[in-house]
Amino acid sequence: MPRIWAVVGATGTGKTALSLDLAEALAASDTPAEIVNADAMQLYRGMDIGTAKLPASARRGIPHHLFDVLDVTEDAAVARYQGDARAAIKAIFARGADAILVGGSGLYVSSVLYDFRFPPRDNTVRARLEAELDEHGAAVLFTRLREADPVTAARIDPRNGRRIVRALEVLAQGAATHGAALPDHPVLWHPHTRIVGVHVERADLVPRLDARVEHMWQGGLLVEVERLRAAGLERGTTAPRAIGYAQALAQLRGELDEAEAIAETQALTRRYARRQVSWFKRYPGIEWVAPEADAAVLAVSGC
């Protein structure tokens, strides 16, 4: 039976390189493999430098799926992603290949790997809440959410108006809680799943992340953001809030200078990495490896 391999972990730990090595190692053992993206921001066309997206020329001829599928004006919704990713995996299985799910967006990874169901939507309620968000700001709505559902509020950035609105929308429909979190006893969607977590000690990871942010600016992030801005980046609901992109936009608007934009991005990236590690540590059966782990050994050890 074909397998799902999940290569997960914090940003900047080397997941992409290991996934490519694993796909090649599987192919060497007569098991073809294809890669499925599980990084929410790499779904967006044109968001390349700030997401460290692997260019097509560096993908070693390995099929990649769910990269560059959204315009920056579109909403990256995890419920939609779940269906798209599982459809891609089923198609990979039909071709007789293993699927390698790669990324660090914990909710997106979990939505594919586990029996993970999302509450319904109510367009009328959401429109009312979005109007309140525009009029009063995220802080007012977050206070309401914290009073009604402190567990969900603890998982949400108080500045993330989109997520606050979604949580309140669900509560307004009668649910006791939002529920979009890893269950206490998660059940795998596909029985033959192996989860590999790529781990780098924090003392080594922090300088890597800081340097990575500096390289983003040196590599032309502002030029990329200017181009995306012309394509409607600031009209989007998800893309303009991405770490690095939000700070680059603030720099272009004159709200931050370059040093401030870089420092803020570095701080947010470090905090995001901590949250990623905490999320994936809860996965039962996860196997932690170093970035330089021998992919050939992983491939032959099976699920």
C-alpha positions in Angstrom: 0.0 0.0 0.0 1.4 3.5 -0.8 2.5 5.6 2.1 2.3 9.2 3.3 5.6 10.6 4.5 5.3 13.8 6.5 8.4 15.9 6.8 7.6 18.6 9.3 9.3 20.9 11.8 10.1 24.6 12.4 11.0 27.0 9.7 14.6 27.0 8.5 15.4 23.4 9.7 16.1 21.9 6.3 12.8 20.1 5.6 12.9 20.8 1.9 16.4 19.3 1.4 15.5 16.2 3.4 12.2 15.7 1.5 14.1 15.8 -1.9 16.7 13.4 -0.6 13.9 11.1 0.7 12.1 11.2 -2.7 15.3 10.2 -4.5 16.1 7.5 -1.9 12.6 6.0 -2.3 13.0 6.1 -6.1 16.3 4.3 -5.8 14.4 1.5 -3.9 11.8 1.3 -6.7 9.2 3.4 -5.0 8.5 6.6 -6.8 7.5 9.6 -4.7 6.0 13.0 -5.2 6.0 16.0 -2.9 2.9 17.9 -1.6 3.3 21.4 -0.1 2.1 22.0 3.4 3.3 25.6 3.8 0.4 27.9 3.7 2.4 30.9 2.2 4.0 28.8 -0.5 0.5 28.3 -1.9 0.8 31.8 -3.3 2.1 32.7 -6.7 5.0 35.1 -6.6 5.7 34.7 -2.9 9.0 33.1 -3.4 11.9 34.9 -1.6 10.0 35.5 1.7 8.8 31.9 1.9 12.1 30.3 0.8 10.2 28.5 -2.0 12.2 26.0 -3.9 12.4 27.1 -7.6 11.2 24.6 -10.2 14.8 24.3 -11.5 16.0 22.9 -8.2 13.3 20.3 -7.7 15.4 17.5 -9.2 12.7 16.4 -11.6 10.5 15.3 -8.7 6.8 16.2 -9.1 5.7 18.9 -6.7 2.0 19.8 -5.9 0.1 22.7 -4.4 2.8 25.3 -5.0 1.7 28.6 -6.7 -2.0 27.8 -6.7 -3.4 31.0 -5.2 -3.3 34.7 -6.2 -2.2 37.0 -3.4 -5.7 38.4 -3.3 -7.2 35.0 -2.4 -7.8 33.6 1.1 -5.7 30.6 2.1 -8.3 28.6 3.9 -7.2 25.4 5.6 -10.5 23.6 5.0 -10.1 24.2 1.2 -6.5 23.1 1.5 -7.4 19.9 3.2 -9.6 18.8 0.3 -7.0 19.8 -2.3 -4.1 18.1 -0.6 -6.0 14.9 0.0 -7.1 14.9 -3.6 -3.5 15.4 -4.7 -2.4 12.5 -2.5 -5.0 10.2 -3.8 -3.9 11.0 -7.4 -0.3 10.2 -6.4 -1.4 6.9 -4.9 -3.2 6.1 -8.1 0.1 6.5 -10.0 1.7 4.0 -7.7 3.8 6.5 -5.8 4.3 7.5 -2.2 3.3 11.1 -1.1 5.7 13.2 0.8 3.9 16.0 2.7 6.3 18.8 3.5 5.9 22.0 5.5 5.7 23.7 8.8 2.1 25.0 8.9 0.9 22.9 11.7 -2.9 23.2 11.1 -2.4 22.5 7.4 -0.3 19.4 8.1 -2.8 18.2 10.7 -5.8 18.7 8.5 -4.3 16.2 6.0 -2.7 13.6 8.3 -5.6 13.3 10.8 -9.3 12.9 11.0 -9.7 16.6 11.2 -13.1 18.2 10.6 -14.0 21.8 10.3 -17.1 23.6 11.5 -19.5 25.1 8.9 -19.5 28.6 7.6 -22.2 31.3 7.8 -21.7 34.1 5.3 -24.2 36.4 6.9 -22.6 36.1 10.4 -19.1 36.4 9.0 -20.0 39.6 7.1 -21.4 41.1 10.2 -18.3 40.3 12.2 -16.0 41.6 9.5 -17.9 44.9 9.5 -17.3 45.0 13.3 -13.7 44.2 12.8 -13.3 47.1 10.3 -15.1 49.5 12.7 -13.7 48.5 16.0 -10.5 46.6 15.3 -9.2 43.2 16.3 -8.7 44.0 20.0 -12.4 44.4 20.7 -13.4 41.2 19.0 -10.5 39.3 20.6 -11.8 40.4 24.1 -15.2 39.0 23.2 -13.6 35.7 22.0 -11.5 35.4 25.1 -14.6 35.7 27.3 -16.6 33.2 25.3 -13.9 30.6 24.4 -10.6 31.2 26.3 -9.1 27.9 25.0 -9.4 29.0 21.4 -8.4 32.6 22.2 -5.1 31.3 23.7 -4.2 29.7 20.3 -4.9 32.9 18.3 -2.7 35.9 17.7 -4.7 38.8 19.1 -3.8 40.8 16.0 -5.1 38.2 13.5 -8.5 39.6 12.8 -9.3 37.0 10.2 -8.9 34.1 12.7 -10.7 35.9 15.4 -13.7 36.5 13.1 -13.7 32.8 12.1 -13.7 31.7 15.7 -16.6 34.0 16.6 -18.5 32.9 13.5 -18.3 29.3 14.7 -19.4 30.2 18.2 -22.3 32.2 16.8 -23.6 29.0 15.1 -23.9 27.3 18.5 -20.6 25.4 18.8 -19.0 25.4 22.2 -15.6 26.0 20.8 -13.9 26.6 17.4 -12.4 23.0 17.5 -9.7 23.6 14.9 -6.9 22.1 17.0 -5.1 18.8 17.1 -7.4 16.4 19.0 -6.1 14.8 22.2 -6.2 11.4 20.5 -5.7 12.0 16.8 -6.6 9.3 14.3 -4.6 9.0 11.1 -6.5 9.7 7.9 -4.2 7.1 6.0 -3.1 4.1 8.1 0.4 3.9 6.4 1.7 7.3 7.5 5.2 8.1 8.8 5.9 11.4 10.4 9.5 12.7 10.4 10.3 15.8 12.4 13.4 17.8 11.4 15.0 19.2 14.6 17.7 21.8 15.1 18.8 22.9 18.6 17.5 26.3 19.3 21.0 27.7 20.0 21.9 26.8 16.4 18.5 27.6 14.8 18.2 31.2 16.0 21.3 32.5 14.2 20.2 30.5 11.1 16.8 32.2 11.2 18.2 35.7 11.7 20.6 35.2 8.8 17.9 33.9 6.7 15.8 37.0 7.2 18.8 39.2 6.3 19.3 37.2 3.1 15.7 37.7 2.2 16.2 41.5 2.1 19.5 41.1 0.4 18.0 38.8 -2.1 15.3 41.2 -3.3 12.3 40.8 -1.0 11.4 44.5 -1.4 11.4 44.2 -5.2 9.2 41.0 -4.9 6.8 42.8 -2.6 6.6 45.8 -4.8 5.6 43.5 -7.7 3.0 41.7 -5.5 1.7 45.0 -4.3 0.9 45.9 -7.9 -0.9 42.6 -8.2 -3.2 43.4 -5.3 -1.2 42.1 -2.3 -2.7 44.6 0.1 -6.2 43.7 -0.9 -5.7 40.1 0.3 -6.8 38.7 3.6 -4.0 36.2 4.3 -0.9 37.0 2.1 -0.2 40.5 3.3 -0.1 39.3 6.9 2.7 36.8 6.2 5.8 37.2 8.3 8.3 39.2 6.3 5.8 40.4 3.7 3.9 42.5 6.3 7.1 44.1 7.4 8.3 44.7 3.8 5.0 46.4 3.1 5.4 48.6 6.2 8.8 49.6 4.9 7.5 50.4 1.5 4.8 52.6 3.1 7.4 54.4 5.2 6.2 53.0 8.5 9.4 51.1 9.3 13.0 51.6 8.1 14.9 48.6 6.8 16.6 47.8 10.1 13.3 47.9 11.9 11.6 45.8 9.3 14.3 43.1 9.5 14.5 43.1 13.3 10.7 42.7 13.5 10.7 39.9 11.0 13.5 38.1 12.9 11.6 38.4 16.2 8.4 37.1 14.7 10.2 34.3 12.9 11.8 33.1 16.1 8.5 33.2 17.9 6.8 31.3 15.0 9.5 28.6 15.1 8.8 28.1 18.8 5.1 27.6 18.1 5.8 25.2 15.3 8.0 23.0 17.6 5.3 23.0 20.3 2.7 22.0 17.8 4.6 19.1 16.2 5.8 17.8 19.6 2.3 16.7 20.2 2.2 14.3 17.2 2.1 10.7 18.5 4.8 8.6 16.9 6.8 11.5 15.4 10.4 10.5 14.7 12.8 13.4 15.2 15.9 13.5 13.0 18.7 16.0 12.2 18.7 17.8 8.9 21.6 15.7 7.7 19.8 12.4 8.4 20.4 9.7 6.0 17.4 9.6 3.7 18.3 6.2 2.4 18.1 4.7 5.9 14.7 6.4 6.4 13.4 5.1 3.0 14.3 1.4 3.7 13.0 1.4 7.2 9.5 1.8 6.0 6.4 2.9 8.0 
